[in-house]
Every structure is written in C-alpha cells, then in structure tokens.
Amino acid sequence: MEIQLTILESLNDEGMIQVLLFDNKEGFPSNPEKALKSISLPIKNKKAEIILKGIKPGKYAISVFHDDDKDGKIKTNAIGIPIDKYGFSNNPTLLFGPPSFSKASFEVKNKPVKVEIRLH
C-alpha cells in the first residue's frame, strides 16, 4: 500500500520539510531513531509532497517540520516551544505539547491513504 502525503502552508520554499513516519508510539513525535522512516522533502510553491510506497497495513502517525536552515533539527525557544513551523497527521488541535500517537494516527488498509498536514 501507499501513503500519499502532502504538507501545506510553508512560509516559503527555503530549506526542507523533515518527515518522520512512526508505526507505534515509541519515539513519537520527534525521535528519528525510533521512526519507521525519516525523509527530507524539497518545498515547491510552499508545499511538499511524496508517495510512500510499500507500506504494510497497520496504524501510523506522521510528524513534520519546516527545516529552513537544513540542520535536521527543529528550532525551539528557551522553554522548548518550536520556532520552526510543524505539524502532525490528522492536524490535531494542540494545547500543551505535541499530540499523542493515537491522536495523530491513521489506518492503512488495502487502498492508498491520502494524508494532508497543515504546518502551524
């Protein structure tokens, strides 16, 4: 199966969109060593797109951020709040910190899944 991923609302086309795909809650949303896939995507017309092929049926969640300086790390302020734009699958409402894996997760079954993430 496949996931058709689109990331929208980048401020500009500078840098890359960093994508982490998780198949369980371990390490979600920010540990690339625990992610199933870690991908850097170019930005064009303030969006990034990719089709992830060979995805097995199951539950997944995606976290993304706009890495404008291409250092591979999300920039945060002094108290740990992200400065870079970021987002999660399902576009959950964010109040205090990142969403849980279950709030950001979606099911891959026997047909392609479209996932759109809007950057905050």
Residue pairs with C-beta under 8 A, 6 or more apart in sequence:
1 54
1 55
1 56
1 57
1 108
1 109
1 110
1 111
1 112
1 113
2 51
2 52
2 53
2 54
2 55
2 112
2 113
3 21
3 51
3 52
3 55
3 60
3 62
3 108
3 112
3 113
3 115
4 49
4 51
4 112
4 113
4 114
4 115
5 19
5 49
5 50
5 51
5 52
5 62
5 115
5 117
6 47
6 48
6 49
6 114
6 115
6 116
6 117
7 17
7 19
7 41
7 47
7 48
7 49
7 64
7 87
7 116
7 117
7 119
8 46
8 47
8 116
8 117
8 118
8 119
9 46
9 47
9 85
9 118
9 119
10 17
10 43
10 46
10 47
10 48
10 66
10 85
10 119
11 46
11 66
11 68
11 85
12 43
12 46
12 68
13 43
13 44
13 45
13 46
14 43
14 68
15 43
15 66
15 67
15 68
15 69
15 70
16 40
16 41
16 42
16 43
16 48
16 66
16 67
16 70
17 40
17 41
17 42
17 43
17 48
17 64
17 65
17 66
17 67
18 38
18 39
18 40
18 41
18 64
18 65
18 67
18 72
18 74
19 37
19 38
19 39
19 40
19 41
19 50
19 62
19 63
19 64
20 28
20 29
20 30
20 31
20 32
20 35
20 37
20 38
20 62
20 63
20 64
21 35
21 36
21 37
21 38
21 39
21 52
21 60
21 61
21 62
22 28
22 29
22 34
22 35
22 36
22 60
22 61
22 62
22 63
22 101
23 36
23 58
23 59
23 60
24 59
24 101
25 100
25 101
25 102
26 34
27 33
27 34
27 35
28 34
28 61
28 63
28 100
28 101
28 104
29 61
29 63
29 88
29 98
29 99
29 101
29 104
30 63
30 74
30 98
32 38
36 60
37 52
39 50
39 52
40 67
40 72
41 48
41 49
41 50
42 48
43 66
55 108
56 108
57 107
57 108
57 109
57 110
58 107
58 108
59 105
59 106
59 107
59 108
60 89
60 105
60 106
60 107
60 108
61 88
61 89
61 90
61 101
61 104
61 105
61 106
62 88
62 89
62 104
62 115
62 117
63 86
63 87
63 88
63 89
63 98
63 104
64 86
64 87
64 88
64 117
64 119
65 74
65 82
65 84
65 85
65 86
65 87
65 119
66 84
66 85
66 86
66 119
67 73
67 74
67 84
68 84
69 75
74 82
74 84
74 86
75 82
75 83
75 84
76 82
76 83
77 83
85 119
85 120
86 119
86 120
87 117
87 118
87 119
87 120
88 98
88 99
88 103
88 104
88 117
89 104
89 105
89 106
89 115
89 117
90 99
90 103
90 104
90 105
90 106
91 116
91 117
91 118
92 99
92 103
92 104
94 120
106 113
106 115
107 113
